[in-house]
Amino acid sequence: MTGDEIVQPLIIVGAGGLGREVAWLVEDINQESPRYELLGFLDDARTSTAEGYPVISSVHAWLETPDPRVRVVCAIGDPLTRFRIVRRFKEAGISFATLIHPTARHSRWVEFGPGTIVCADTILTTNIKVGAHSIFNLDCTVGHDTKLGDFTSLMPGVHVSGDVVVGTGTYFGTGATVINQVSIGDWTTVGAGAVVAKDLPSGVIAVGVPAKPIKDNPRVPSETELREP
């Protein structure tokens, strides 16, 4: 490490399974080049982890006296919960880390929004725009000229083809597939193993091969939340 590099204090929000996997991701990043000092987790329901990582506070308690030097990443898979938590940190003036595993591959023509998490063995090709606070779990792929909105969640083994447009807050279950030139609306959930072969509207849950909406998605922000700064 050169004298110009700074090890950044980091906190992970959410000490569940995904959060603990993100802690491992941070360890792998640091093995290549020390970049983060992982201080621990914020979690409202847990006080410890099986791996021994410290849970230092609840979200509410930490935000009473936030430390602006610390970077935060929200490792919660549910897009609505992540949306609500991130808003609280933004209002407190906290900045966000973008974490990309060393084995993830992407061209220089991929734009990552702040707070994004890219797990091991994920591949993003070219001319791709990834919105803020998106999550790519293990072994996902995204094809050329695709745009993913803020708070997108891709669970393990999701494959998104080229020229796809994905709205804000969309969740893809494990093993879902999206063919090329498809659009998916905001706050839609695509079930595990589904194949999206046609456009999907906003705010629905879609399952099956091909994926079809089966009901409205209850995990959508209220209009009041969406209007707030």
N, C-alpha and C positions, 0 to 999 in steps of 0.2 A: 504494500500500500504506500502511495506517495504522500508527501506532506499536504497536498492539496485536497485529498479525499477526506470526507467527514463521515464518521459512523453516526447514523441517525437513530435517536431513540424511537422505538416503535411499540405501539399497543394494538393488539387484535381485539376487536369487538366480537364476542361470541365464542364461548369455550366448548361448544358442541363438537361433533365429529368433524365438520368442515373446518372449524377454527383450529383444531389440533392438527389437521392436515396442512393448514396454511403455516402453522408454526414449523413444521418439517420443511415446507417450501422455503421459509426464511433461513433455516439452517443450511439448506443446500445452496442458496444464494451466497451466504457468508463463506461457505467453503471455497467458492471460486474467488471471491474478493469481499472482505469484511465491509458490509454496508449498513447493517442494522444492529442496534442493541435491543433485543426483544425484552421489554420490561415485563410483559405478561399480558393477561387478558382482562377485559371488562365483561362482566356477565351478571345479570340480575338474578339468576337462578342457581348458579354453581359457585362453590368456594374453592374447588381444586380440580385437577385433571389427573387421569390415570398415568400420564407421562411425567407428572411432577411439575408442570409449568405453573407458575403462580397466577392465581386469579386475584388481582390487586384491589378490585373495587367493583361496585355496580356502576352502570352507566350514569345513573342519576347522581350518585355521590361524587364521581370523578368530575362531572360537568359543573359541580358547584364551585370548584377551584381548578379549572382546566389549565394545563401547562402548554402554552403555545409552541414550545420547542419540540413537542412530541408529534410524530406523524401517526395517523390512525388508518387502519383498514378494517372494513366491516365484513366479516366472514360468516354471514347469515344467508342461507340459500334462498329463503322466501323473499321475492322482490319487494313486496309491500312493507314487510318489517324492515328491510334494509333501507328503503326509501325514507321511512319515518325516522329511523335512527340517524342516518346520514344528515338529514335536515337539522337535527339537534346539534350535531357537531359543527355543521356549517354556520349555524347561528352563533355558536361560541367562538368562531374564528379559527377553528382547527383545520390544518392542512392534511391531505391524504396521501398515503403511499400507493404506488403502482407496483405490484409484485409479479414478476415473470420468471417462471422456473427456468434454470439453465438448459434443460432439455427441450423446452418449447422452441419452436422454429417459426420465424416470420420474416418477411422481406422488409426492407427499409421503407416500403410504401404502405405500411400499416400504422394507423393512428390510434393510440390507446388513450381513452379518457382517464382522468384521475380516479384513484381508488379501485382500479381494475385488478383482478386476480387471475393469473393464467397458470394453471397447474401443469404437471409434468406431461410430456409427450403430446402436447397440443400443437397443431399446425395452422397457421393463418398465412395465406399466400400473398396476394398483391392487391393494392388499391382497396383496402378494407378500412372502414371507420368503425371503431368500437366506442360506444358511449361510456360515460362515467359510471363507475361503481358496478361494472359488469363482472360476472364470474364465469370462468371456463374451468370446469372440473377436468379430471384426467382424460387424456386421449380423445380430445375433440378436434374437429377440423372445420375450417371456414374457407370457402372458395372466393375467387376473385370478385372484385367490385361489389362486395356485400356491405350493407350498412346495418349496424346493430344499435338499437337505442339504449339510453341510459337504463341501468338496473336490469339488464338482461341476465338470465341465469341459464347456463348450459350444464347439465349434469353429465356424468361420465359417458363417453362414447357417443356424443351427439355430433352429427355431421350435417353441416349447412353448405349447400352448393353455391355456385356463383350467381351474381346478379340478384341476390335476395335482399329484401328490405324487411327489417324486424323492428317493431315499435318498442316504445318504452315499457319496461316492466314485464317483458315476456319471459316465461319459464318453460324450459324444455326438459322433460323427464329423460331418464337414462335410456340411451339408445335411440332417441328420436332422430328422424332424418327429414331434411327439407330439400326438395329438388330445386333446380335452378329457376330463376325468374318468377319467384313467388313472393307475395307480400303478406305479412302477418301484422295485425293491428296491435295497439297498445294493450297491456295488461291481459294478455291471453296466455293460457296455459296449454301446452302441448304434451299429451300423456306419454309415458314411457313406451318406447317401441313404435310410436305412431310415425306415419309417413305423410308429410305435408306435400300434396301434389297440386293443390289449388289454393288461392288466396283465402286467408282466414280473417274474419272481422275482429274488431277490438272487444275485449272484455268477455271472452268465452272460454270454456274448457273444451278442447278438441281431442278426440282419441280415435284410434283405429287405423286401418290401411285400406283406402286412403283416409287421412284424418278428417273427421267431420265434427262440427260443434254439437255437443250434447246438452249443454246448459250454460247459463251465465256464470262467470267467474266471481265468487264472492270476495276474492282478494284484490279489490280495486280501490284506490284512494277515493275519498269523497271529493266532490267538486270544491268544497271549502279548502281541503288540503292542497289541491292542485292550484288554487288561486293564491295561496300564501307565498310570500317571498322565500 
